[in-house]
Amino acid sequence: MSAFVNLTPHAVNIFQGRKVVVSYPSEGFVRVGQVVAPCGALVDDALNEVGLFTVRQGEVEGLPEPKPGTIYIVSRLTAQAVGGRDDVVFPLGEVRDENGRILGVTGFGCFPISDA
């Protein structure tokens, strides 16, 4: 058994069918920084010049070190950025209402741990 710590900015509701079976309240927030650098400009049909920037993934901020028996729920982007830590999962299988708003998910996803 594991303790789940939700480090997304909102509660994560787990659905089975149309019923919420468990809800993990937000306990903080982890984010992935970004590095932005100008790399030129684009010109549209009306000759308006619009800046163009490269964006690279920065450091993950706020993710605790692994703790035995603890699973951290983070965003998909954060999970991808940490390179497959086996204690990090992200919400997967969105359940939406009739207006398309996400109500919860059916489970969690993870990225494989690198063999390297």
Backbone bond lengths (Angstrom), bond angles and torsions (degrees), N, CA, C in turn:
res aa  C-N    CA-C-N  psi(-1)  N-CA   C-N-CA  omega(-1)  CA-C   N-CA-C  phi
1 M - - - 1.457 - - 1.517 108.98 -
2 S 1.342 114.73 150.46 1.462 120.47 -177.46 1.514 110.65 -133.56
3 A 1.310 115.34 151.24 1.466 121.63 170.44 1.521 107.03 -88.06
4 F 1.318 117.69 135.79 1.457 122.84 178.12 1.520 109.16 -104.54
5 V 1.327 116.41 127.92 1.462 122.52 178.12 1.521 107.11 -115.76
6 N 1.322 116.69 115.61 1.463 122.49 -177.96 1.519 109.89 -87.29
7 L 1.344 115.28 110.25 1.462 121.14 179.43 1.525 111.47 -107.86
8 T 1.341 115.95 32.96 1.463 121.90 170.72 1.528 106.81 -102.45
9 P 1.336 118.47 163.38 1.470 119.21 -176.06 1.531 114.90 -78.69
10 H 1.332 118.27 6.10 1.464 120.89 -177.92 1.525 109.80 -144.02
11 A 1.321 116.57 162.12 1.464 120.34 176.92 1.523 109.42 -63.59
12 V 1.325 116.28 146.93 1.464 121.43 175.70 1.526 106.97 -112.16
13 N 1.343 115.43 114.62 1.459 122.62 179.34 1.517 109.64 -97.66
14 I 1.325 116.57 129.04 1.459 121.88 177.89 1.524 108.24 -100.47
15 F 1.344 114.75 124.45 1.458 121.66 -179.30 1.519 111.64 -102.65
16 Q 1.321 115.62 145.33 1.459 123.96 162.57 1.518 104.15 -124.25
17 G 1.329 115.79 113.05 1.464 119.42 -171.45 1.518 108.40 67.09
18 R 1.330 117.13 -128.17 1.471 121.53 178.74 1.530 111.99 -104.03
19 K 1.318 116.77 16.36 1.463 121.38 -175.43 1.527 110.52 -116.23
20 V 1.343 115.61 133.50 1.464 120.96 173.78 1.525 107.91 -76.60
21 V 1.337 115.96 123.52 1.461 119.99 -179.52 1.521 112.65 -101.35
22 V 1.331 116.30 -23.39 1.467 119.98 175.60 1.531 107.52 -157.92
23 S 1.320 115.61 148.49 1.461 121.51 177.50 1.524 107.83 -131.43
24 Y 1.337 115.09 129.69 1.461 121.05 178.51 1.523 108.41 -106.17
25 P 1.337 118.08 110.81 1.467 119.86 -179.92 1.527 111.09 -69.65
26 S 1.315 115.58 154.13 1.462 120.64 176.89 1.520 109.60 -64.90
27 E 1.335 115.34 135.19 1.462 120.85 178.57 1.527 111.25 -122.61
28 G 1.316 115.75 19.92 1.456 120.07 -177.99 1.507 109.43 146.32
29 F 1.310 116.14 -167.30 1.451 119.62 -177.04 1.514 109.66 -150.34
30 V 1.332 115.51 130.16 1.454 122.87 175.19 1.517 106.76 -110.56
31 R 1.322 116.74 142.78 1.462 118.61 178.79 1.517 110.23 -138.22
32 V 1.337 113.57 159.21 1.456 120.94 174.70 1.518 106.79 -106.19
33 G 1.311 116.37 122.09 1.457 120.24 177.47 1.520 110.48 -71.11
34 Q 1.313 115.50 172.55 1.461 120.28 176.48 1.516 109.97 -141.63
35 V 1.315 114.18 151.84 1.458 121.72 177.13 1.522 106.21 -114.12
36 V 1.333 116.45 119.93 1.467 122.17 -176.65 1.528 108.55 -115.69
37 A 1.342 115.28 132.71 1.470 120.01 179.68 1.527 109.50 -139.20
38 P 1.340 117.61 135.51 1.467 119.48 177.40 1.530 110.16 -65.28
39 C 1.341 115.36 142.82 1.466 118.30 179.42 1.526 111.82 -138.31
40 G 1.315 117.01 13.08 1.459 119.11 178.10 1.509 111.47 142.41
41 A 1.333 114.38 -154.51 1.456 120.36 -179.18 1.518 108.88 -150.99
42 L 1.310 115.38 158.47 1.459 123.35 173.40 1.510 107.71 -116.60
43 V 1.324 116.96 151.71 1.463 121.53 178.18 1.523 108.01 -122.31
44 D 1.335 115.80 127.75 1.459 119.05 179.76 1.525 111.36 -87.84
45 D 1.329 116.89 -178.43 1.467 122.22 -177.07 1.523 113.54 -59.84
46 A 1.326 117.36 -26.42 1.470 121.07 -179.94 1.529 111.28 -92.93
47 L 1.322 116.33 12.46 1.463 123.78 179.53 1.526 113.82 66.02
48 N 1.329 116.51 26.14 1.452 121.64 172.69 1.526 108.22 -81.04
49 E 1.303 116.75 130.44 1.457 120.89 177.79 1.521 109.23 -92.65
50 V 1.321 115.83 129.42 1.462 122.23 -177.90 1.527 107.57 -124.15
51 G 1.318 116.69 129.81 1.457 121.13 -178.82 1.523 112.29 -61.33
52 L 1.320 115.76 146.74 1.453 123.25 176.37 1.522 107.68 -121.75
53 F 1.325 116.70 135.00 1.460 122.20 -174.37 1.520 110.25 -132.44
54 T 1.312 116.64 144.60 1.461 120.18 169.32 1.529 107.32 -89.79
55 V 1.313 115.30 144.12 1.461 120.94 179.69 1.522 107.36 -128.08
56 R 1.320 115.53 123.71 1.459 121.57 177.05 1.520 109.10 -119.10
57 Q 1.306 114.32 150.37 1.451 120.88 177.66 1.517 109.66 -66.25
58 G 1.322 115.82 134.79 1.453 121.36 176.55 1.519 111.08 -99.22
59 E 1.299 115.86 -154.62 1.460 122.61 -178.39 1.528 110.91 -80.99
60 V 1.326 115.79 150.97 1.459 121.84 172.62 1.526 107.04 -80.67
61 E 1.325 115.51 129.59 1.461 121.29 -176.44 1.514 110.75 -116.10
62 G 1.328 116.89 125.27 1.456 121.71 172.26 1.515 116.31 96.90
63 L 1.334 118.93 2.49 1.467 120.64 179.35 1.525 109.08 -85.11
64 P 1.325 116.93 121.71 1.464 119.51 179.09 1.527 111.90 -65.28
65 E 1.291 115.62 159.91 1.465 121.27 172.70 1.530 108.10 -65.86
66 P 1.337 117.21 155.04 1.472 119.40 177.65 1.527 111.58 -54.43
67 K 1.329 114.35 142.98 1.464 121.26 178.83 1.526 106.70 -133.92
68 P 1.303 118.90 125.30 1.462 120.54 -178.04 1.534 111.56 -51.58
69 G 1.335 115.61 133.57 1.462 120.91 177.25 1.514 114.62 79.59
70 T 1.345 118.65 9.02 1.463 121.78 -177.71 1.527 110.28 -120.80
71 I 1.336 115.19 131.86 1.457 123.04 175.40 1.517 107.46 -113.07
72 Y 1.335 117.00 129.70 1.459 121.75 179.48 1.524 109.74 -100.77
73 I 1.335 116.04 126.72 1.465 122.77 175.87 1.520 106.74 -94.22
74 V 1.342 116.12 121.39 1.466 121.84 -177.79 1.526 108.77 -134.51
75 S 1.311 117.42 177.76 1.459 121.01 175.16 1.525 110.07 -69.79
76 R 1.331 116.25 160.05 1.470 120.74 177.31 1.531 110.54 -58.77
77 L 1.348 116.88 -42.25 1.463 121.03 179.92 1.531 111.33 -60.41
78 T 1.327 116.62 -42.53 1.460 120.56 179.06 1.519 110.89 -66.20
79 A 1.327 117.39 -44.18 1.466 120.78 179.21 1.527 110.78 -59.53
80 Q 1.316 116.73 -40.74 1.466 120.70 178.91 1.531 110.27 -66.88
81 A 1.319 116.90 -37.98 1.462 121.21 -176.61 1.525 113.30 -69.13
82 V 1.330 117.82 -27.85 1.469 119.27 -177.82 1.526 112.37 -86.35
83 G 1.321 116.99 1.38 1.451 120.25 169.75 1.513 117.07 72.11
84 G 1.311 118.38 34.48 1.455 119.95 173.01 1.507 115.98 85.22
85 R 1.322 117.63 33.05 1.472 118.67 173.99 1.524 108.15 -60.63
86 D 1.309 117.67 136.09 1.466 120.10 -175.70 1.526 113.56 -77.62
87 D 1.330 117.69 -0.36 1.458 121.32 177.59 1.530 111.84 -109.55
88 V 1.353 117.09 14.53 1.470 122.24 -176.41 1.521 109.18 -123.72
89 V 1.344 115.97 127.29 1.463 122.37 177.23 1.524 109.19 -131.77
90 F 1.347 115.92 164.29 1.462 120.53 177.12 1.532 109.36 -132.55
91 P 1.353 117.29 151.52 1.462 120.58 179.14 1.531 110.73 -61.49
92 L 1.344 116.00 138.62 1.461 121.64 -176.98 1.527 109.78 -144.98
93 G 1.316 116.03 146.94 1.466 121.26 177.92 1.522 111.58 81.61
94 E 1.323 116.26 61.10 1.457 121.43 -174.24 1.536 112.71 -58.36
95 V 1.305 114.99 137.38 1.466 123.44 171.94 1.521 105.76 -108.75
96 R 1.336 116.43 124.29 1.463 121.08 -174.63 1.526 111.43 -117.81
97 D 1.344 115.13 155.21 1.461 119.74 173.27 1.526 109.39 -85.64
98 E 1.324 117.02 -177.00 1.466 121.79 -176.39 1.531 113.30 -64.98
99 N 1.334 117.39 -16.09 1.466 121.42 177.71 1.530 112.47 -98.60
100 G 1.323 116.65 4.13 1.450 120.48 178.20 1.520 114.86 87.93
101 R 1.308 116.70 0.91 1.472 120.98 179.92 1.531 109.84 -74.59
102 I 1.321 117.23 134.87 1.465 121.20 -179.80 1.521 110.02 -72.60
103 L 1.336 115.44 125.85 1.463 121.71 177.61 1.526 111.77 -98.83
104 G 1.318 115.36 -27.86 1.454 120.59 -177.74 1.511 109.44 174.42
105 V 1.324 115.29 -161.80 1.465 121.69 -177.63 1.522 109.95 -138.65
106 T 1.323 115.26 168.39 1.464 119.66 178.96 1.524 112.37 -97.40
107 G 1.322 117.35 -8.73 1.459 120.24 179.65 1.513 111.93 177.34
108 F 1.313 114.99 -159.95 1.457 121.58 -178.76 1.523 110.24 -124.58
109 G 1.327 115.44 152.81 1.452 122.16 174.04 1.513 109.17 -114.85
110 C 1.323 115.05 162.97 1.459 120.56 175.35 1.522 107.99 -147.53
111 F 1.306 116.39 158.98 1.449 121.65 176.04 1.519 108.34 -100.62
112 P 1.333 115.90 141.90 1.466 118.76 -177.62 1.521 112.06 -61.12
113 I 1.301 115.19 147.31 1.461 121.20 175.76 1.519 107.23 -77.16
114 S 1.298 116.34 131.37 1.462 122.21 -178.19 1.518 110.76 -63.44
115 D 1.333 115.52 142.89 1.458 120.41 176.83 1.528 111.60 -79.95
116 A 1.342 116.02 -12.72 1.472 120.20 -175.57 1.510 111.29 -76.79
